[in-house]
Amino acid sequence: MPTDHSPVDALGPMRGCSDVYDVLEQIRLRPGAWLPGGSLQHLQSLLAGYRLALAVHAGSEPFAFWPEEDFTDWLRGHYGTESSLTWAAEIERRTPAGSTPVDEFFRLLDAFKADPARTPTPDDLRARRPDLPYTISTFVTLFWRRGLLDEAVQRLEDHGFRVVRIPADGWTSARHMHQGLAAALRFPSCYGHNLSALNDCLGDVALSGSYDDSPAGAGLVLSFTGYDRFAAACPEDAHSLLDVIAVLARRAAVGRRRFFALVHSDDPGIRFDPVGAMPVLWNGDEWLDSHRC
């Protein structure tokens, strides 16, 4: 895990980004780390990857930087041209002496964001999609401070998410885990209390459950507390449960449903191997080791 002085510190703030504008602000702070040679073509490729990730994960975030989207139209009006060049090529071609394409991009970005005709604003987006910090880079997010978890849960519930609170501190066996999940998620009486049955029943809840049928239902969140105690008692089962959740969360995202887990640990140094081919990450406020001391 990185520390405050780790060479990969630049990645840390990215974990807490809520939208493309947050990502761009991190690039603005360290352009040399993200844009080799100061090329806007690299930036355009990076943003194209971001847009494709939104599509894969069924993100509904407005995106202004596709070649023919809002920023390109705004730039043509700003320059008074009907050029067929991409926004990156157009800015590089018009960068004045004494400036750089990257500096010129961020100057224009500030003007674009300040345009009162633009909607929604980044703050509006954050307010509408409180799930983004927990679904962009992983579907399983760790918390150490209980207050941060409670704030996240409240924010999600305020936006219509169904949050199922599941205490895991008393689980000392796989059977305890299955019993706790069956009770919390109201699995049928025929539930088999094994990983295969868990995948089937949790899949029914995550992929076709009624939580997403009502106008107020934004998605399903499993909020575990005391998970470190279960992980200490049953490390393989603790990892397997998170793996099942991550795989089902990805399947749900493909079907434009939101499903993910928030996992509280009293152990600030807890680690998990990747689940569902994705890492288990600390939340943005506690990503650095020094923020869990």
Residue frames as qw, qx, qy, qz and C-alpha x, y, z in Angstrom:
[[0.000, 0.888, 0.459, 0.000, 0.00, 0.00, 0.00],
 [0.394, 0.591, -0.051, 0.702, 1.42, 3.43, -0.87],
 [0.420, -0.562, -0.381, 0.602, 2.60, 5.85, 1.79],
 [0.086, 0.927, 0.153, -0.332, 2.62, 9.63, 1.70],
 [0.046, -0.767, 0.480, 0.423, 6.01, 9.58, -0.02],
 [0.713, 0.102, 0.672, 0.172, 5.50, 6.62, -2.31],
 [0.096, -0.246, 0.531, 0.805, 6.40, 7.08, -6.01],
 [0.070, -0.377, -0.806, -0.451, 2.86, 6.00, -6.91],
 [0.012, 0.427, 0.518, -0.741, 1.23, 8.68, -4.75],
 [0.218, 0.176, -0.311, -0.908, -0.11, 10.28, -7.94],
 [0.338, -0.211, -0.835, -0.378, -2.56, 7.39, -8.28],
 [0.126, -0.294, -0.776, 0.543, -4.04, 7.89, -4.83],
 [0.249, 0.344, 0.204, -0.882, -6.19, 10.96, -5.50],
 [0.366, 0.082, -0.650, -0.661, -7.55, 9.28, -8.63],
 [0.193, -0.231, -0.948, 0.105, -9.30, 6.73, -6.40],
 [0.027, 0.520, 0.594, -0.613, -11.52, 9.46, -5.00],
 [0.100, 0.121, -0.365, -0.918, -12.44, 11.07, -8.31],
 [0.437, 0.393, 0.660, -0.469, -16.18, 11.38, -8.84],
 [0.620, 0.720, 0.283, -0.132, -16.28, 12.48, -12.48],
 [0.745, 0.422, 0.128, 0.501, -14.15, 13.33, -15.49],
 [0.066, 0.899, -0.091, 0.423, -13.52, 16.85, -14.21],
 [0.674, -0.679, 0.291, -0.014, -11.96, 15.48, -11.03],
 [0.884, 0.055, 0.277, 0.372, -9.71, 13.30, -13.21],
 [0.477, 0.720, 0.081, 0.497, -8.71, 16.31, -15.30],
 [0.277, -0.913, 0.181, -0.240, -7.84, 18.29, -12.18],
 [0.811, -0.435, 0.341, 0.193, -5.45, 15.54, -11.12],
 [0.754, 0.360, 0.259, 0.485, -3.87, 15.59, -14.57],
 [0.130, 0.924, 0.001, 0.360, -3.56, 19.39, -14.34],
 [0.548, -0.792, 0.267, -0.025, -1.56, 18.94, -11.12],
 [0.564, -0.419, 0.651, 0.287, 0.85, 16.40, -12.66],
 [0.691, 0.623, -0.065, -0.359, 0.73, 16.76, -16.46],
 [0.222, 0.632, -0.734, -0.114, 4.18, 15.25, -16.94],
 [0.368, -0.166, 0.890, -0.213, 3.10, 12.02, -15.25],
 [0.603, 0.404, 0.625, -0.289, 0.05, 11.53, -17.48],
 [0.602, 0.779, 0.122, -0.125, 0.85, 13.18, -20.83],
 [0.728, -0.203, 0.338, 0.561, 4.19, 12.10, -22.32],
 [0.390, 0.162, 0.376, 0.825, 5.73, 14.95, -24.23],
 [0.139, 0.404, 0.262, -0.866, 2.84, 17.24, -23.33],
 [0.115, -0.069, -0.728, -0.672, 0.73, 15.85, -26.16],
 [0.543, 0.081, 0.276, -0.789, -3.01, 16.50, -26.15],
 [0.684, 0.153, -0.598, -0.389, -3.39, 13.41, -28.34],
 [0.331, 0.032, -0.876, 0.348, -2.42, 11.39, -25.26],
 [0.246, 0.106, 0.511, -0.817, -5.02, 13.26, -23.23],
 [0.645, 0.166, -0.214, -0.715, -7.68, 12.62, -25.86],
 [0.601, 0.105, -0.786, -0.098, -6.82, 8.90, -25.84],
 [0.112, -0.007, -0.794, 0.598, -6.98, 8.84, -22.04],
 [0.427, 0.157, 0.292, -0.841, -10.41, 10.47, -22.07],
 [0.664, 0.153, -0.516, -0.519, -11.59, 8.06, -24.76],
 [0.426, 0.032, -0.881, 0.202, -10.63, 5.21, -22.42],
 [0.143, 0.099, 0.591, -0.788, -12.58, 6.91, -19.64],
 [0.584, 0.169, -0.096, -0.788, -15.63, 7.15, -21.89],
 [0.636, 0.108, -0.723, -0.247, -15.40, 3.47, -22.82],
 [0.203, -0.013, -0.846, 0.492, -15.14, 2.55, -19.12],
 [0.394, 0.122, 0.317, -0.854, -18.36, 4.47, -18.52],
 [0.689, 0.159, -0.400, -0.583, -20.04, 2.42, -21.23],
 [0.508, 0.099, -0.851, 0.085, -18.74, -0.90, -19.83],
 [0.163, -0.163, -0.766, 0.600, -19.86, -0.03, -16.31],
 [0.086, -0.678, -0.682, -0.262, -23.17, 1.47, -17.42],
 [0.252, -0.397, -0.282, 0.836, -22.25, 4.91, -16.12],
 [0.210, 0.802, 0.535, 0.162, -24.72, 7.68, -16.87],
 [0.335, -0.633, -0.004, 0.698, -22.23, 10.52, -16.39],
 [0.478, 0.870, 0.096, -0.076, -22.50, 13.25, -19.03],
 [0.697, -0.256, 0.342, 0.577, -19.30, 13.26, -21.06],
 [0.271, 0.901, 0.058, -0.332, -18.27, 16.35, -23.01],
 [0.151, -0.719, 0.561, 0.381, -14.99, 15.19, -24.58],
 [0.714, 0.258, 0.623, 0.190, -15.97, 12.66, -27.23],
 [0.373, -0.010, 0.411, 0.832, -14.74, 13.97, -30.64],
 [0.068, -0.426, -0.492, -0.756, -18.15, 15.34, -31.63],
 [0.371, -0.645, -0.645, 0.175, -19.54, 16.21, -28.21],
 [0.152, -0.945, -0.280, 0.077, -20.07, 19.44, -26.27],
 [0.457, -0.664, 0.205, 0.556, -16.47, 20.55, -25.81],
 [0.447, 0.096, 0.578, 0.676, -15.76, 20.26, -29.55],
 [0.106, 0.767, 0.534, 0.340, -18.87, 22.28, -30.41],
 [0.315, -0.907, -0.133, 0.245, -17.99, 24.89, -27.80],
 [0.528, -0.418, 0.350, 0.651, -14.43, 25.11, -29.09],
 [0.370, 0.397, 0.573, 0.614, -15.60, 25.67, -32.66],
 [0.068, -0.909, -0.371, -0.177, -17.77, 28.53, -31.46],
 [0.493, -0.764, 0.055, 0.414, -14.91, 29.92, -29.39],
 [0.462, -0.256, 0.484, 0.697, -12.54, 29.86, -32.36],
 [0.460, 0.642, 0.045, -0.611, -15.23, 30.79, -34.89],
 [0.168, 0.421, -0.791, -0.410, -14.36, 27.88, -37.14],
 [0.903, 0.085, 0.068, -0.415, -16.01, 24.82, -38.67],
 [0.161, 0.565, -0.808, -0.046, -12.79, 22.80, -38.63],
 [0.913, -0.057, -0.307, -0.264, -13.11, 19.03, -38.86],
 [0.388, 0.388, -0.718, 0.428, -10.09, 18.54, -36.59],
 [0.621, -0.488, -0.593, 0.155, -10.51, 16.96, -33.18],
 [0.300, -0.946, -0.041, -0.116, -10.42, 19.28, -30.20],
 [0.736, -0.490, 0.225, 0.409, -6.91, 18.05, -29.33],
 [0.611, 0.234, 0.370, 0.660, -5.55, 18.73, -32.82],
 [0.094, 0.854, 0.284, 0.427, -7.31, 22.09, -33.04],
 [0.461, -0.884, 0.037, 0.068, -5.89, 23.30, -29.72],
 [0.730, -0.291, 0.312, 0.534, -2.39, 22.11, -30.59],
 [0.490, 0.491, 0.383, 0.610, -2.61, 23.91, -33.94],
 [0.033, -0.856, -0.199, -0.476, -3.74, 27.16, -32.32],
 [0.670, -0.595, -0.207, 0.392, -1.53, 27.20, -29.22],
 [0.186, 0.967, -0.088, 0.152, 0.05, 30.68, -29.08],
 [0.585, 0.422, -0.447, 0.529, 3.77, 31.30, -28.71],
 [0.070, -0.451, 0.516, -0.725, 4.85, 31.28, -25.10],
 [0.744, -0.188, 0.341, -0.543, 2.24, 28.72, -24.07],
 [0.067, -0.185, 0.971, 0.135, 1.94, 24.94, -24.35],
 [0.471, -0.200, -0.652, -0.560, -0.92, 22.82, -25.67],
 [0.445, -0.366, -0.776, 0.257, -1.56, 21.45, -22.18],
 [0.110, -0.309, -0.348, 0.878, -1.67, 24.91, -20.62],
 [0.281, 0.033, -0.327, -0.902, -3.93, 26.11, -23.42],
 [0.446, -0.289, -0.807, -0.259, -6.27, 23.14, -22.95],
 [0.348, -0.450, -0.684, 0.456, -6.73, 23.85, -19.25],
 [0.031, 0.221, 0.070, -0.972, -7.25, 27.57, -19.92],
 [0.409, -0.066, -0.524, -0.744, -9.98, 26.67, -22.39],
 [0.431, -0.313, -0.845, 0.043, -11.40, 24.03, -20.05],
 [0.143, -0.354, -0.517, 0.766, -11.85, 26.66, -17.33],
 [0.253, 0.169, -0.162, -0.939, -13.69, 28.88, -19.80],
 [0.445, -0.131, -0.769, -0.440, -15.84, 25.96, -20.95],
 [0.363, -0.359, -0.802, 0.310, -16.81, 25.04, -17.38],
 [0.057, -0.344, -0.334, 0.876, -17.58, 28.68, -16.57],
 [0.202, -0.133, -0.521, -0.819, -19.98, 29.02, -19.49],
 [0.414, 0.048, 0.539, -0.733, -23.42, 29.50, -17.84],
 [0.726, 0.221, -0.263, -0.596, -25.12, 27.70, -20.72],
 [0.445, 0.241, -0.862, 0.017, -23.47, 24.42, -19.74],
 [0.692, -0.312, 0.382, -0.527, -25.39, 21.85, -17.70],
 [0.620, -0.762, -0.189, -0.021, -24.98, 19.88, -15.56],
 [0.017, 0.833, -0.488, 0.260, -22.11, 21.26, -13.51],
 [0.484, 0.239, -0.808, 0.238, -19.61, 18.91, -11.88],
 [0.192, -0.120, 0.665, -0.712, -21.21, 19.57, -8.48],
 [0.742, 0.095, 0.016, -0.663, -24.61, 18.62, -9.91],
 [0.736, 0.258, -0.609, -0.141, -23.11, 15.38, -11.21],
 [0.211, 0.219, -0.824, 0.478, -21.58, 14.46, -7.86],
 [0.448, -0.028, 0.460, -0.766, -24.90, 15.08, -6.19],
 [0.803, 0.198, -0.139, -0.545, -26.72, 12.88, -8.70],
 [0.874, 0.209, -0.438, 0.013, -24.23, 9.98, -8.76],
 [0.430, -0.733, 0.458, -0.260, -22.97, 9.35, -5.21],
 [0.962, -0.087, 0.259, 0.014, -22.10, 5.77, -6.23],
 [0.648, 0.713, -0.238, 0.120, -19.30, 6.73, -8.63],
 [0.076, -0.737, 0.632, -0.227, -16.47, 6.73, -6.03],
 [0.606, -0.252, 0.717, -0.233, -17.40, 3.11, -5.23],
 [0.827, 0.356, 0.426, -0.085, -17.89, 1.74, -8.75],
 [0.436, 0.839, -0.283, -0.163, -15.32, 3.38, -11.04],
 [0.222, 0.629, -0.742, 0.075, -12.22, 1.45, -9.92],
 [0.119, 0.048, -0.966, 0.224, -13.69, -1.38, -7.85],
 [0.554, -0.434, -0.445, -0.554, -17.02, -2.80, -6.69],
 [0.746, -0.500, -0.397, 0.190, -15.72, -3.50, -3.17],
 [0.170, 0.717, -0.221, 0.639, -14.53, -0.49, -1.15],
 [0.620, -0.257, -0.588, 0.451, -12.88, -0.63, 2.27],
 [0.214, -0.807, 0.019, -0.550, -13.55, 1.71, 5.19],
 [0.491, 0.010, -0.663, 0.566, -11.74, 2.00, 8.52],
 [0.107, 0.024, 0.387, -0.915, -13.42, 4.98, 10.19],
 [0.114, 0.465, 0.875, -0.076, -16.97, 3.95, 10.96],
 [0.146, 0.687, 0.256, -0.665, -18.12, 7.56, 10.63],
 [0.129, 0.412, -0.549, -0.715, -16.99, 7.68, 6.99],
 [0.031, -0.166, -0.955, -0.245, -18.92, 4.50, 6.26],
 [0.087, 0.602, 0.690, -0.393, -22.03, 5.87, 7.95],
 [0.150, 0.625, -0.072, -0.763, -21.77, 9.09, 5.91],
 [0.106, 0.210, -0.773, -0.589, -21.42, 7.11, 2.68],
 [0.004, 0.347, 0.938, 0.003, -24.41, 4.92, 3.55],
 [0.118, 0.661, 0.465, -0.577, -26.55, 7.93, 4.43],
 [0.142, 0.517, -0.341, -0.772, -25.60, 9.71, 1.21],
 [0.098, 0.020, -0.895, -0.434, -26.50, 6.66, -0.84],
 [0.020, 0.492, 0.848, -0.197, -29.80, 6.15, 0.97],
 [0.120, 0.627, 0.195, -0.745, -30.65, 9.82, 0.49],
 [0.277, 0.433, -0.499, -0.698, -30.36, 9.20, -3.27],
 [0.827, 0.140, -0.083, -0.538, -32.63, 6.16, -3.29],
 [0.449, 0.335, -0.828, 0.025, -30.14, 3.32, -2.90],
 [0.874, -0.405, -0.108, -0.247, -31.26, 0.32, -0.91],
 [0.190, 0.585, -0.712, 0.339, -28.49, -0.36, 1.62],
 [0.894, -0.305, -0.301, -0.129, -28.49, -3.70, 3.40],
 [0.147, -0.734, 0.567, -0.344, -26.46, -3.55, 6.62],
 [0.940, -0.028, -0.340, -0.025, -24.77, -6.85, 7.41],
 [0.385, -0.767, 0.488, -0.159, -22.74, -7.30, 10.64],
 [0.844, 0.308, -0.438, 0.034, -19.92, -9.77, 9.97],
 [0.037, -0.647, 0.627, -0.433, -18.05, -9.48, 13.26],
 [0.699, -0.259, 0.538, -0.394, -19.79, -12.54, 14.69],
 [0.904, 0.349, -0.174, -0.175, -19.05, -14.83, 11.75],
 [0.375, -0.625, 0.683, 0.039, -16.52, -17.49, 12.74],
 [0.501, 0.017, 0.842, 0.203, -17.37, -20.06, 10.09],
 [0.077, -0.032, -0.634, -0.769, -18.67, -20.32, 6.55],
 [0.179, -0.524, -0.828, -0.091, -22.01, -21.50, 7.92],
 [0.144, -0.648, -0.377, 0.646, -22.32, -18.30, 9.98],
 [0.023, -0.287, 0.355, 0.889, -21.64, -16.30, 6.82],
 [0.155, -0.228, -0.794, -0.543, -24.33, -18.11, 4.84],
 [0.207, -0.611, -0.736, 0.207, -26.85, -17.83, 7.68],
 [0.131, -0.571, -0.170, 0.792, -26.19, -14.10, 8.04],
 [0.058, 0.165, -0.505, -0.845, -26.50, -13.43, 4.32],
 [0.160, -0.363, -0.867, -0.302, -29.63, -15.56, 3.98],
 [0.170, -0.667, -0.610, 0.393, -31.32, -13.65, 6.80],
 [0.103, -0.529, 0.019, 0.842, -30.22, -10.19, 5.65],
 [0.172, 0.247, -0.543, -0.784, -31.13, -10.74, 2.00],
 [0.701, 0.165, 0.378, -0.582, -34.16, -12.98, 2.60],
 [0.228, 0.291, -0.856, -0.361, -32.93, -15.93, 0.59],
 [0.789, -0.137, -0.323, -0.504, -35.49, -18.71, 0.08],
 [0.746, -0.458, 0.406, -0.261, -35.74, -21.50, 2.65],
 [0.970, 0.191, 0.107, 0.103, -34.20, -23.92, 0.15],
 [0.196, 0.886, -0.411, 0.088, -30.92, -21.92, 0.11],
 [0.941, 0.094, -0.301, 0.122, -28.06, -24.43, 0.02],
 [0.521, -0.820, 0.225, 0.073, -25.54, -22.62, 2.25],
 [0.750, -0.120, 0.366, 0.538, -22.63, -23.01, -0.15],
 [0.130, -0.471, 0.264, 0.832, -20.84, -20.71, -2.62],
 [0.051, 0.190, 0.776, 0.599, -22.72, -22.04, -5.63],
 [0.122, -0.706, -0.698, -0.001, -26.06, -21.38, -3.95],
 [0.218, -0.683, -0.148, 0.681, -24.80, -17.97, -2.82],
 [0.134, -0.181, 0.500, 0.836, -23.90, -17.06, -6.39],
 [0.057, -0.426, -0.794, -0.430, -27.37, -18.10, -7.57],
 [0.221, -0.758, -0.594, 0.157, -29.40, -16.42, -4.83],
 [0.237, -0.638, -0.017, 0.732, -27.35, -13.25, -4.58],
 [0.159, 0.002, 0.604, 0.781, -27.40, -13.10, -8.37],
 [0.062, -0.630, -0.735, -0.243, -31.20, -13.17, -8.29],
 [0.247, -0.807, -0.337, 0.417, -31.18, -10.26, -5.83],
 [0.282, -0.529, 0.235, 0.765, -28.50, -8.22, -7.62],
 [0.122, -0.041, 0.674, 0.727, -29.51, -8.85, -11.23],
 [0.255, -0.374, -0.658, -0.602, -33.29, -9.01, -11.06],
 [0.220, -0.404, -0.715, 0.526, -34.38, -8.04, -7.55],
 [0.016, 0.820, 0.542, 0.185, -37.22, -5.62, -7.00],
 [0.386, -0.620, -0.138, 0.669, -34.98, -2.93, -5.47],
 [0.194, -0.220, 0.382, 0.876, -34.45, -1.36, -8.90],
 [0.101, 0.489, 0.786, 0.364, -38.06, -1.48, -10.05],
 [0.107, -0.861, -0.446, 0.219, -39.37, 1.56, -8.19],
 [0.328, 0.863, 0.025, 0.382, -38.63, 5.14, -9.28],
 [0.356, -0.876, 0.286, -0.152, -36.77, 5.76, -6.00],
 [0.900, -0.265, 0.296, 0.178, -34.61, 2.65, -6.31],
 [0.271, 0.862, -0.397, -0.162, -31.15, 3.61, -7.56],
 [0.590, 0.407, -0.691, 0.091, -29.29, 0.43, -6.73],
 [0.879, -0.446, -0.159, -0.063, -28.38, -2.14, -4.11],
 [0.202, 0.680, -0.574, 0.409, -25.48, -1.76, -1.66],
 [0.849, -0.347, -0.381, 0.115, -24.22, -4.34, 0.84],
 [0.027, -0.788, 0.376, -0.486, -22.63, -2.62, 3.85],
 [0.847, -0.173, -0.466, 0.190, -20.54, -5.01, 5.96],
 [0.234, -0.825, 0.345, -0.382, -19.21, -4.14, 9.40],
 [0.641, -0.517, 0.556, -0.113, -16.54, -5.95, 11.42],
 [0.884, 0.417, -0.170, -0.127, -15.36, -7.76, 8.30],
 [0.239, 0.656, -0.683, 0.215, -11.78, -8.02, 9.55],
 [0.533, -0.310, 0.690, -0.380, -12.88, -10.44, 12.30],
 [0.900, 0.285, 0.244, -0.223, -14.51, -12.71, 9.75],
 [0.619, 0.693, -0.367, 0.044, -11.46, -12.44, 7.49],
 [0.093, -0.603, 0.740, -0.283, -9.19, -13.43, 10.38],
 [0.676, -0.104, 0.646, -0.339, -11.35, -16.44, 11.26],
 [0.739, 0.348, 0.573, 0.070, -12.12, -17.57, 7.69],
 [0.090, -0.583, 0.343, 0.731, -9.78, -15.86, 5.20],
 [0.129, 0.041, 0.827, 0.545, -10.71, -17.99, 2.19],
 [0.057, 0.644, 0.763, 0.018, -14.44, -17.63, 2.74],
 [0.059, -0.785, -0.175, 0.591, -14.10, -13.89, 3.36],
 [0.071, -0.405, 0.531, 0.741, -12.28, -13.48, 0.05],
 [0.119, 0.245, 0.892, 0.361, -14.69, -15.77, -1.81],
 [0.082, 0.744, 0.603, -0.275, -17.70, -13.73, -0.68],
 [0.011, 0.746, -0.102, -0.658, -16.16, -10.50, -1.94],
 [0.137, -0.199, 0.762, 0.600, -15.22, -12.24, -5.18],
 [0.150, 0.500, 0.844, 0.121, -18.82, -13.37, -5.76],
 [0.052, 0.825, 0.336, -0.452, -20.04, -9.82, -5.07],
 [0.083, -0.600, 0.376, 0.701, -17.54, -8.28, -7.49],
 [0.148, 0.051, 0.855, 0.495, -18.40, -10.69, -10.31],
 [0.090, 0.654, 0.751, -0.011, -22.13, -10.14, -9.85],
 [0.036, -0.778, -0.130, 0.614, -21.62, -6.37, -9.62],
 [0.079, -0.351, 0.580, 0.731, -19.96, -6.38, -13.03],
 [0.074, 0.327, 0.883, 0.328, -22.79, -8.44, -14.50],
 [0.016, 0.761, 0.559, -0.330, -25.30, -6.04, -12.96],
 [0.072, -0.639, 0.153, 0.751, -23.49, -3.05, -14.46],
 [0.097, -0.025, 0.765, 0.636, -23.71, -4.57, -17.94],
 [0.066, -0.563, -0.799, -0.200, -27.47, -4.73, -17.39],
 [0.024, -0.525, -0.038, -0.850, -27.47, -1.08, -16.23],
 [0.674, -0.668, -0.278, -0.152, -28.12, -1.97, -12.60],
 [0.109, 0.697, -0.500, 0.502, -26.01, -0.74, -9.70],
 [0.904, -0.406, -0.128, -0.050, -24.73, -3.23, -7.14],
 [0.462, 0.540, -0.510, 0.485, -21.62, -2.95, -4.96],
 [0.745, -0.500, -0.404, 0.177, -20.28, -3.43, -1.45],
 [0.024, -0.788, 0.353, -0.504, -18.85, -1.20, 1.28],
 [0.854, -0.166, -0.457, 0.186, -16.70, -3.13, 3.75],
 [0.276, -0.854, 0.268, -0.349, -15.78, -1.82, 7.19],
 [0.828, 0.034, -0.447, 0.336, -12.66, -3.12, 8.93],
 [0.496, -0.867, 0.051, 0.013, -11.34, -2.30, 12.39],
 [0.741, -0.264, 0.320, 0.528, -7.93, -3.37, 11.08],
 [0.250, 0.875, -0.083, -0.407, -6.50, -0.40, 9.12],
 [0.048, -0.579, 0.726, 0.368, -3.91, -2.62, 7.46],
 [0.736, 0.190, 0.634, -0.141, -6.23, -5.31, 6.09],
 [0.156, 0.453, -0.623, -0.619, -5.46, -6.53, 2.56],
 [0.791, 0.270, 0.500, -0.225, -7.38, -8.63, 0.05],
 [0.358, -0.063, 0.712, 0.601, -6.30, -10.20, -3.20],
 [0.291, 0.110, -0.334, -0.890, -8.19, -8.93, -6.28],
 [0.410, 0.316, 0.799, -0.306, -11.83, -9.95, -6.53],
 [0.558, 0.708, 0.412, -0.134, -13.74, -10.28, -9.79],
 [0.668, 0.328, 0.195, 0.639, -10.45, -9.38, -11.54],
 [0.012, 0.830, 0.019, 0.557, -10.59, -5.99, -9.77],
 [0.345, 0.179, -0.623, 0.679, -8.69, -4.74, -6.68],
 [0.425, -0.746, -0.509, 0.065, -10.28, -4.23, -3.29],
 [0.334, 0.448, -0.106, 0.823, -9.52, -0.56, -2.60],
 [0.215, -0.459, -0.515, 0.692, -9.71, 1.79, 0.33],
 [0.168, 0.891, 0.422, 0.028, -12.08, 4.72, -0.03],
 [0.450, 0.688, -0.009, 0.570, -10.57, 7.98, -1.28],
 [0.313, -0.860, 0.158, -0.370, -10.40, 9.60, 2.18],
 [0.710, -0.554, 0.432, -0.041, -8.37, 6.70, 3.61],
 [0.867, 0.471, -0.158, 0.039, -6.38, 5.54, 0.61],
 [0.339, 0.635, -0.564, 0.403, -2.98, 6.44, 2.08],
 [0.668, -0.206, -0.648, 0.301, -1.67, 4.36, 4.99],
 [0.226, 0.044, -0.389, 0.892, -1.04, 7.55, 6.94],
 [0.415, -0.252, -0.109, -0.867, -4.75, 8.38, 6.81],
 [0.827, -0.313, -0.396, -0.250, -5.54, 5.23, 8.80],
 [0.525, 0.105, -0.594, 0.601, -3.43, 5.95, 11.88]]
